[in-house]
Amino acid sequence: MSNESQRTKEKAFEKLQLKDDFMFGVIMHNQKYCKSFLERILNISISCIEYSDAQRTIDLSSDAKSVRLDIYVEDGKNMVYNIEMQTGGKVNLPKRTRYYQGMIDLSILEKGADYRDLKQSIIIFVCTFDLFGEGRHIYTFENRCIENFNLGLGDATTKIILNTKGIMDDVTPGMKNLLDYIDGRPPRDTFTKELDDAVQSVRKNEKWRLDYMTLQMKYDEKFEEGMECGIEQGIERGKLQGAILTMDELGYSVSEIAERLNQKEEKVIEILKQVH
């Protein structure tokens, strides 16, 4: 099977929608659309927003896992907003929100700064699937006391999971129109029509087309590198597996196999379990 058939073929630039990561990043980097997007989701009025970095990468140290944020903005009033578009799988999404929160907090605090300098933060995941299966358009999470649900922790953090396929009457008409548009349905009000016009404009922009193609080429290179690395690791693992199986069949104990092959006993047990 070819590498091309093993991966999802990238979408043609002319068919990109707001829910596609590249298009979402381009549109939301426009202050006008990003501000209105946040206001409609949160049902609040925001005077202005400031971009620290679109698709900001937070990398605290050379050995730490970095995280790339789709949209990261501040409103000038001690509030931080992180918006993520999620069209892929549901795996570990709740823990991703936890990880993003921690990385955002650590990046806000300069070395030696006090934790009281932490800003209020809202992390928003716009999902094209129902993560929790309850049919809601919106799931809002804050830290609260289990024994007294009315008692909030007051840590100034909120996580919102949006579902474009919600079926409940649980959001404003404007917000439902926005989620429906993200899900691929026609625009039905002024704001979603403006978003649709912006999407059409980006599709006709040759600079954005070139940027998209360049980005896809980089993704392809990373994919090829990953494939080659995976193949090499598979070969090495195959050699190790063969040696362990042979020694196991000859009656060697786990500890003897681990010692002779310079492996941890846990590794030997893991491989034997996988095979048997």
DRENNU-462060 format. One line per 10 residues: number of its first residue (from 1); for each residue x, y, z of N, C-alpha, C, CB. Coordinates in steps of 0.05 Angstrom, whole numbers. Atoms other than C-alpha are relative to their C-alpha. Glycine has a CB too. Example, Ala and Ser with C-alpha at 12.3 -4.5 7.8 and 13.67 -1.06 7.14 Angstrom:
<recs>
1 = 18 -24 0 246 -90 156 18 24 0 -20 1 25 ~ -16 -24 -1 273 -21 143 -15 22 14 9 9 -29;
</recs>
This chain:
<recs>
1 = 17 -24 0 0 0 0 18 25 0 -19 0 25 ~ -17 -24 2 29 68 -19 -5 18 24 -5 15 -26 ~ 3 -19 -21 41 123 31 -23 18 -4 26 17 3 ~ 22 -19 6 -9 167 -5 -27 -12 7 0 7 -30 ~ 25 13 -7 -64 115 5 -4 -5 29 -3 -25 -16 ~ 1 5 -28 -47 107 78 -8 24 16 26 -11 10 ~ 7 -24 -14 -60 179 96 -23 14 -13 25 19 0 ~ 22 -15 11 -118 226 86 10 20 -20 -17 13 21 ~ -9 -18 20 -108 263 21 -9 28 7 -10 -8 -28 ~ 7 -27 -8 -106 338 33 -22 11 -17 25 18 -2;
11 = 23 -11 14 -168 377 13 10 21 -20 -20 12 19 ~ -6 -20 20 -164 420 -50 -5 28 12 -16 -4 -26 ~ 1 -27 -12 -153 494 -33 -28 12 -6 22 17 -12 ~ 25 -12 8 -217 513 -71 -24 -11 16 -5 -5 -29 ~ 21 12 -15 -258 468 -26 2 4 30 -1 -30 -6 ~ -4 -4 -28 -232 491 41 -25 15 12 25 17 6 ~ 22 -12 -14 -287 509 91 10 13 26 -23 -20 6 ~ -8 -13 -25 -286 549 156 10 -21 20 -23 16 11 ~ -8 20 -19 -279 484 195 27 -12 -5 -21 -22 0 ~ -26 10 6 -214 467 160 21 18 14 5 -1 -30;
21 = -19 -14 -17 -154 486 202 13 24 -13 22 -19 9 ~ -13 -22 14 -119 530 150 -20 23 -3 10 -9 -27 ~ 19 -22 5 -182 569 132 -8 13 26 -25 -11 -14 ~ 8 -11 -26 -202 577 205 21 19 10 -5 -23 20 ~ -22 -17 -10 -134 605 222 1 27 -15 27 -14 -3 ~ -1 -25 16 -136 655 164 -23 18 7 -1 -7 -30 ~ 24 -16 -5 -207 679 178 1 12 28 -26 -16 -4 ~ 0 -10 -27 -199 684 253 24 18 7 1 -24 19 ~ -22 -20 -4 -135 724 245 -9 28 -7 25 -7 -17 ~ 13 -26 4 -181 780 223 -15 8 25 -19 -1 -25;
31 = 11 -8 -26 -199 818 286 -30 3 -1 12 27 8 ~ 29 -4 3 -269 834 260 -15 -26 4 -6 13 -27 ~ 14 25 -1 -289 762 251 5 -15 27 9 -18 -23 ~ -7 13 -25 -253 735 312 -16 11 24 30 1 6 ~ 15 -13 -21 -285 786 358 -29 -7 0 4 31 -2 ~ 29 7 3 -355 773 331 -5 -29 6 -10 7 -28 ~ 2 29 -5 -342 698 335 -1 -5 30 24 -15 -12 ~ -1 4 -29 -325 702 409 -25 12 13 25 14 12 ~ 24 -13 -11 -383 750 424 -25 -18 -4 -4 27 -12 ~ 24 17 5 -433 703 392 1 -25 17 -1 -7 -30;
41 = -2 25 -15 -407 641 427 -4 5 30 27 -13 -4 ~ 1 -5 -29 -400 673 496 -23 18 8 26 13 9 ~ 22 -18 -6 -460 720 490 8 23 17 -23 -16 13 ~ -10 -24 -14 -419 779 514 8 21 -20 24 -8 18 ~ -10 -22 17 -394 845 487 30 3 6 -16 26 3 ~ -29 -4 -4 -318 852 477 8 26 -14 16 -25 -12 ~ -8 -26 11 -289 921 467 21 -3 -22 10 19 22 ~ -20 4 20 -228 897 429 15 -26 7 20 24 -1 ~ -17 24 -5 -181 837 422 28 6 -11 -12 -25 -13 ~ -28 -3 7 -106 833 416 12 -27 -6 17 15 22;
51 = -12 25 7 -67 779 381 28 -1 11 1 -3 -31 ~ -28 5 -8 -6 752 416 14 -13 -23 1 -18 26 ~ -10 14 23 6 704 359 -22 -18 -10 26 -16 6 ~ 18 19 11 -41 668 312 14 -27 -1 -11 9 -28 ~ -12 27 -1 -29 593 319 26 1 16 4 -11 -29 ~ -23 -3 -17 18 610 375 11 -27 10 -7 18 24 ~ -12 24 -10 67 556 394 13 6 27 22 -11 -20 ~ -11 -3 -27 82 550 468 20 -23 5 -22 1 22 ~ -20 20 -5 147 514 482 17 9 23 17 -6 -26 ~ -13 -11 -24 172 524 552 29 -9 4 -16 -9 24;
61 = -28 9 -3 236 483 548 6 -19 -23 5 -14 27 ~ -9 16 23 277 443 499 -10 -29 2 30 0 -2 ~ 9 27 -3 253 377 528 -30 -3 6 16 -14 21 ~ 29 1 -5 180 395 538 -15 -2 -25 -8 26 16 ~ 18 2 23 124 378 491 -12 27 -6 -22 -22 4 ~ 12 -26 8 103 441 453 -29 -4 -8 17 13 -22 ~ 28 1 8 31 458 438 -5 24 -18 -19 1 25 ~ 7 -21 19 6 497 378 -29 7 4 5 -9 -29 ~ 28 -9 -4 -56 539 391 -10 12 -25 0 21 23 ~ 11 -10 25 -102 553 333 -3 31 2 -28 -13 -5;
71 = 4 -29 -4 -124 622 358 4 7 29 -28 9 -10 ~ -6 -9 -27 -97 657 420 -2 30 1 28 -11 9 ~ 4 -29 -1 -123 727 435 -5 9 29 -22 9 -18 ~ 6 -12 -25 -130 774 494 -18 24 -5 26 9 15 ~ 19 -22 4 -183 828 505 9 25 14 -27 -8 10 ~ -10 -24 -13 -140 878 543 -11 4 28 -6 23 -16 ~ 12 -2 -27 -180 865 607 6 -25 16 -31 4 -3 ~ -9 23 -16 -140 808 637 -14 -26 -7 -4 6 29 ~ 14 24 9 -177 755 596 15 -11 -25 -29 6 -7 ~ -13 14 22 -145 704 549 -20 -20 -12 25 -15 9;
81 = 18 19 14 -184 665 496 17 -18 -18 -21 16 -16 ~ -13 19 18 -159 602 461 -22 -15 -15 19 -20 15 ~ 20 13 16 -202 576 404 13 -22 -17 -16 20 -19 ~ -11 23 15 -189 507 373 -23 -12 -17 12 -21 19 ~ 19 14 17 -224 476 314 8 -30 0 1 11 -30 ~ -5 29 -3 -231 400 322 -19 -16 -19 -3 -9 29 ~ 16 16 19 -255 358 263 8 -29 0 2 11 -28 ~ -10 27 0 -214 295 277 -13 -17 22 29 0 3 ~ 10 19 -19 -222 240 328 -4 12 28 19 -23 3 ~ 8 -9 -26 -247 246 399 21 -8 22 -27 -11 8;
91 = -19 12 -19 -186 213 432 13 22 17 21 -16 -15 ~ -14 -16 -20 -161 248 495 -6 30 -2 29 -4 -4 ~ 6 -28 2 -196 314 479 -3 14 27 -25 4 -16 ~ 1 -13 -26 -214 328 552 27 5 13 -17 -17 19 ~ -27 -4 -12 -142 317 574 16 20 -16 15 -27 1 ~ -14 -21 15 -118 361 517 -8 28 10 -8 -2 -30 ~ 8 -26 -11 -159 418 546 16 5 26 -30 1 6 ~ -15 -2 -25 -124 405 613 29 8 -6 -1 -26 16 ~ -28 -5 7 -56 405 580 3 29 -11 11 -20 -21 ~ -1 -27 12 -70 469 540 -2 21 23 -23 4 -20;
101 = 3 -19 -22 -93 503 604 26 4 15 -23 -9 18 ~ -25 -1 -15 -29 486 640 21 15 -15 9 -27 7 ~ -21 -13 17 15 508 582 -6 30 -2 1 -13 -27 ~ 7 -29 2 -23 574 575 7 14 25 -30 3 -6 ~ -6 -13 -26 -17 589 649 30 4 4 -11 -17 23 ~ -29 -2 -3 58 574 649 12 21 -18 12 -27 -4 ~ -11 -19 19 69 617 588 -7 29 9 -10 -5 -28 ~ 8 -27 -9 32 676 620 18 10 22 -29 0 9 ~ -17 -8 -22 74 675 682 29 2 -8 -3 -21 23 ~ -29 -3 5 143 703 671 15 -12 24 7 30 -4;
111 = -16 13 -21 199 671 711 1 18 25 29 -5 -11 ~ 0 -15 -25 192 692 783 -25 16 6 23 19 0 ~ 25 -15 -4 123 723 774 -18 -15 19 -14 4 -27 ~ 18 11 -20 68 711 824 -24 -13 -14 -9 21 20 ~ 23 14 13 10 663 809 -24 18 -1 -6 -25 16 ~ 22 -19 1 -37 721 824 -1 16 -26 2 19 24 ~ -1 -14 26 -15 750 757 -14 -16 -22 28 6 -8 ~ 13 16 20 -51 693 721 -26 14 -9 -7 -28 12 ~ 24 -12 11 -105 718 674 -23 -20 -1 6 11 -28 ~ 23 17 4 -175 692 668 1 -12 -28 -27 15 5;
121 = -2 13 26 -177 642 611 -24 -16 -7 25 -18 0 ~ 22 16 11 -229 610 567 11 -15 -24 -25 18 -9 ~ -9 17 22 -211 551 523 -25 -11 -14 18 -24 11 ~ 24 7 16 -261 537 467 8 -21 -21 -13 24 -13 ~ -4 20 21 -261 473 426 -26 -1 -17 7 -28 12 ~ 23 2 18 -307 476 365 2 -27 -14 0 24 -21 ~ -1 28 10 -322 403 348 -22 -5 -20 -2 -20 24 ~ 20 8 20 -357 376 287 -12 -27 7 12 0 -28 ~ 12 25 -10 -380 317 329 -8 5 29 20 -24 -2 ~ 10 -3 -28 -415 307 396 18 -17 18 -30 -9 2;
131 = -20 14 -16 -359 289 444 -14 -16 23 19 20 12 ~ 13 13 -23 -407 271 501 -26 -14 -6 -4 21 21 ~ 23 15 8 -466 244 462 -26 8 12 5 -28 5 ~ 25 -9 -13 -520 286 497 -17 17 -18 6 14 25 ~ 15 -16 19 -542 325 436 1 30 5 -28 -8 1 ~ -2 -28 -5 -523 392 465 18 14 -20 12 5 29 ~ -18 -16 17 -493 448 424 24 10 15 -16 24 -12 ~ -21 -11 -17 -451 472 482 2 -15 27 -5 30 5 ~ -6 12 -26 -418 439 542 21 19 14 11 -29 -3 ~ -17 -19 -14 -388 488 592 10 -12 26 -15 27 6;
141 = -12 13 -24 -340 465 647 16 20 16 18 -23 -9 ~ -15 -15 -19 -315 500 709 6 -18 24 -15 26 9 ~ -6 16 -24 -283 472 772 -19 7 23 30 4 8 ~ 19 -4 -21 -336 463 825 2 -21 21 -29 2 -11 ~ -1 19 -22 -343 429 892 -21 -22 -5 -6 14 27 ~ 18 22 4 -374 360 886 -22 -1 22 16 -27 -1 ~ 18 1 -23 -406 364 955 -21 23 -1 15 1 26 ~ 17 -23 3 -436 433 939 4 12 -27 5 21 23 ~ -5 -7 28 -444 444 865 -2 30 -4 -20 -14 -18 ~ 2 -29 3 -461 518 876 25 14 9 -23 10 17;
151 = -25 -11 -9 -392 528 905 22 -3 -21 9 -13 27 ~ -21 1 21 -342 546 850 27 3 13 -5 22 -21 ~ -27 -2 -10 -267 540 860 11 28 -3 18 -20 -14 ~ -9 -27 4 -256 609 832 28 2 -11 -1 15 25 ~ -27 -1 11 -193 592 793 1 14 -27 10 -29 -4 ~ 2 -17 24 -216 636 734 6 -15 -26 19 23 3 ~ -4 15 24 -214 580 683 -27 -12 -9 21 -23 4 ~ 24 11 12 -269 558 636 7 -15 -25 -21 22 -6 ~ -4 16 25 -270 504 582 -27 -5 -13 15 -27 7 ~ 25 3 15 -324 503 529 4 -19 -23 -10 28 -9;
161 = -1 19 22 -336 445 482 -26 5 -17 1 -30 10 ~ 22 -5 18 -381 464 423 -5 -24 -18 4 25 -16 ~ 7 23 18 -418 412 380 -17 10 -23 -15 -22 17 ~ 15 -10 23 -439 432 310 -24 -17 -8 19 3 -24 ~ 22 19 7 -486 372 307 -20 -2 23 11 -27 -6 ~ 19 0 -22 -527 390 369 -28 0 -10 5 24 18 ~ 28 2 7 -601 377 369 -19 14 20 -9 -29 -4 ~ 16 -13 -21 -624 412 433 -4 30 -7 14 -3 27 ~ 5 -29 2 -654 482 436 13 14 24 -32 6 -1 ~ -15 -8 -24 -599 504 483 18 24 -6 16 -22 10;
171 = -17 -23 7 -565 563 447 -17 21 -14 24 -8 -17 ~ 15 -21 14 -586 629 416 -2 -7 -30 14 28 4 ~ 3 5 29 -610 629 343 26 8 -15 -23 16 -11 ~ -25 -8 13 -547 667 324 22 -20 3 9 27 11 ~ -21 20 -4 -501 616 355 -6 -25 -15 2 -6 30 ~ 7 24 15 -539 559 324 5 4 -30 -30 -7 4 ~ -6 -6 28 -533 593 256 30 -3 -5 -9 28 -8 ~ -29 1 3 -458 598 267 10 -29 0 14 15 23 ~ -8 28 -2 -450 525 288 -9 -16 -25 -11 -13 25 ~ 10 13 24 -494 503 229 18 7 -24 -29 8 -6;
181 = -17 -8 23 -450 543 181 27 -15 1 4 30 0 ~ -25 14 -3 -387 512 209 -3 -29 -8 10 1 30 ~ 5 28 7 -419 444 199 -5 -4 -30 -24 -10 16 ~ 2 2 29 -427 459 125 -26 8 -12 5 -28 -7 ~ 25 -10 10 -497 487 120 1 29 -10 -22 -3 21 ~ -1 -27 11 -513 551 82 -2 22 21 -22 4 -21 ~ 3 -22 -19 -506 618 118 -28 10 2 19 24 -7 ~ 28 -8 -4 -571 644 148 -4 27 13 -14 -21 16 ~ 3 -27 -12 -556 711 179 24 17 -10 -2 -1 31 ~ -20 -19 10 -512 772 168 28 -9 6 -5 27 13;
191 = -27 8 -7 -452 746 206 10 -24 -15 2 -5 30 ~ -9 24 14 -450 677 175 4 6 -30 -20 -23 4 ~ -4 -8 28 -458 710 106 26 14 -3 -24 17 -10 ~ -26 -13 1 -399 754 122 23 -20 1 3 20 23 ~ -20 21 -2 -359 693 142 3 -15 -26 -7 -20 23 ~ 0 14 25 -379 658 78 14 16 -22 -28 -8 -9 ~ -14 -17 19 -357 718 37 30 0 4 -11 29 2 ~ -28 0 -6 -291 718 73 13 -26 -9 4 3 31 ~ -10 25 10 -282 644 58 4 0 -30 -19 -23 9 ~ -2 -2 30 -296 656 -16 23 17 -8 -26 10 -12;
201 = -22 -18 7 -247 713 -16 27 -13 4 -1 26 18 ~ -25 14 -4 -192 671 14 6 -21 -22 0 -14 28 ~ -3 20 21 -204 616 -37 11 12 -26 -27 -14 -6 ~ -9 -13 24 -190 667 -92 27 14 3 -21 21 -9 ~ -25 -14 -6 -127 694 -59 24 -18 -7 1 9 29 ~ -23 17 9 -64 668 -94 21 -2 21 12 12 -25 ~ -21 1 -21 -19 685 -35 -8 -22 20 2 27 15 ~ 9 20 -19 -61 642 12 2 -28 -13 -28 5 9 ~ -3 25 14 -62 587 -41 28 -10 2 -9 2 -29 ~ -29 7 -1 14 587 -43 8 -8 28 17 23 -10;
211 = -6 7 -28 18 587 33 -11 -28 7 -11 22 19 ~ 13 26 -6 -30 528 36 16 -23 -13 -29 0 -10 ~ -15 21 14 9 488 -16 28 -4 14 4 8 -29 ~ -26 2 -14 75 504 21 -4 -16 26 12 27 5 ~ 6 13 -25 44 481 86 -4 -30 -5 -24 12 14 ~ 5 28 6 20 416 54 26 -15 -7 -20 -2 -23 ~ -26 12 6 90 403 27 15 -6 25 16 19 -19 ~ -14 5 -26 118 410 97 -12 -23 15 -1 26 17 ~ 14 23 -12 65 362 123 9 -26 -13 -30 4 -1 ~ -8 24 14 84 313 69 28 -9 7 -2 5 -30;
221 = -27 7 -8 157 317 87 1 -12 28 18 25 -1 ~ 1 11 -28 142 305 161 -12 -28 -1 -17 18 18 ~ 13 26 2 97 247 142 20 -21 -10 -24 1 -19 ~ -20 18 11 152 215 100 22 -7 20 13 12 -25 ~ -21 4 -21 203 225 156 -11 -19 21 8 27 13 ~ 12 18 -20 155 192 205 -3 -28 -10 -28 11 8 ~ 2 26 12 143 134 158 27 -15 1 -11 1 -28 ~ -26 12 1 217 121 150 10 -7 28 21 19 -13 ~ -7 5 -28 229 127 225 -15 -24 11 -5 24 18 ~ 17 22 -10 171 79 239 9 -26 -12 -28 5 -8;
231 = -10 24 13 198 28 189 25 -10 14 5 4 -30 ~ -25 7 -13 267 30 221 -5 -12 28 19 24 2 ~ 6 9 -27 238 22 291 -13 -28 -2 -19 20 14 ~ 13 26 3 195 -36 266 20 -22 -5 -20 1 -22 ~ -21 20 6 256 -72 238 15 -7 26 19 11 -21 ~ -15 5 -24 294 -63 303 -17 -16 20 9 27 13 ~ 18 14 -19 234 -85 344 -4 -29 -9 -28 14 1 ~ 2 27 10 227 -146 299 24 -18 8 -3 0 -30 ~ -24 15 -8 298 -167 314 -1 -7 29 26 16 -7 ~ 1 5 -29 288 -159 388 -22 -21 6 -6 27 15;
241 = 22 19 -5 222 -196 386 9 -29 -7 -24 7 -17 ~ -9 26 8 254 -254 349 19 -12 20 14 1 -27 ~ -20 10 -19 311 -260 399 -14 -8 26 21 22 6 ~ 14 6 -24 263 -258 458 -16 -26 -3 -19 22 8 ~ 16 25 4 217 -312 428 18 -25 -1 -15 3 -26 ~ -18 23 2 276 -357 412 10 -9 28 24 6 -17 ~ -10 6 -27 304 -353 483 -23 -10 18 12 25 13 ~ 23 9 -16 234 -362 512 -6 -30 -7 -25 17 -6 ~ 5 27 8 225 -426 471 22 -20 10 -1 -2 -30 ~ -22 16 -10 293 -451 496 -1 -3 30 27 12 -8;
251 = 4 4 -29 269 -445 568 13 21 17 10 -26 7 ~ -12 -22 -16 304 -381 590 -22 14 15 16 20 -18 ~ 19 -15 -16 269 -343 645 0 29 -9 7 -1 31 ~ 3 -28 7 246 -270 637 25 15 9 -25 12 12 ~ -23 -15 -10 303 -245 680 25 -7 -16 4 -7 30 ~ -23 8 16 354 -285 641 0 12 -28 2 -31 -2 ~ 2 -13 27 328 -259 574 6 29 2 -29 -4 -11 ~ -5 -28 -4 328 -188 600 30 6 4 -16 11 23 ~ -28 -4 -6 399 -194 626 17 -4 -25 10 -18 22 ~ -16 6 24 427 -226 562 -4 20 -22 -6 -28 -9;
261 = 6 -18 21 393 -177 516 2 30 8 -28 -5 -11 ~ -2 -27 -11 405 -116 560 -26 16 -3 23 15 -15 ~ 26 -13 0 331 -101 565 -12 -1 28 -18 -14 -20 ~ 14 1 -25 285 -86 623 -20 -24 0 -16 26 5 ~ 18 23 -1 243 -145 647 -28 7 -9 -1 -11 29 ~ 27 -9 8 180 -104 636 -3 0 -31 -6 28 10 ~ 0 0 30 199 -97 562 -3 -29 -11 25 13 -11 ~ 2 28 9 209 -172 555 -28 -11 4 21 -17 16 ~ 27 9 -7 142 -187 589 -20 12 -20 -8 7 28 ~ 18 -13 19 107 -136 544 0 -14 -27 8 30 -3;
271 = -3 12 26 134 -168 480 -12 -29 0 29 -1 -9 ~ 10 28 -2 118 -239 504 -31 0 1 11 -14 24 ~ 29 -2 -2 46 -218 521 -12 7 -27 -8 22 20 ~ 10 -8 27 37 -185 452 0 -24 -19 17 23 -11 ~ -2 23 18 60 -248 417 -19 -22 7 29 -10 -1 ~ 16 23 -9 24 -299 459 -29 6 3 11 -10 27;
</recs>
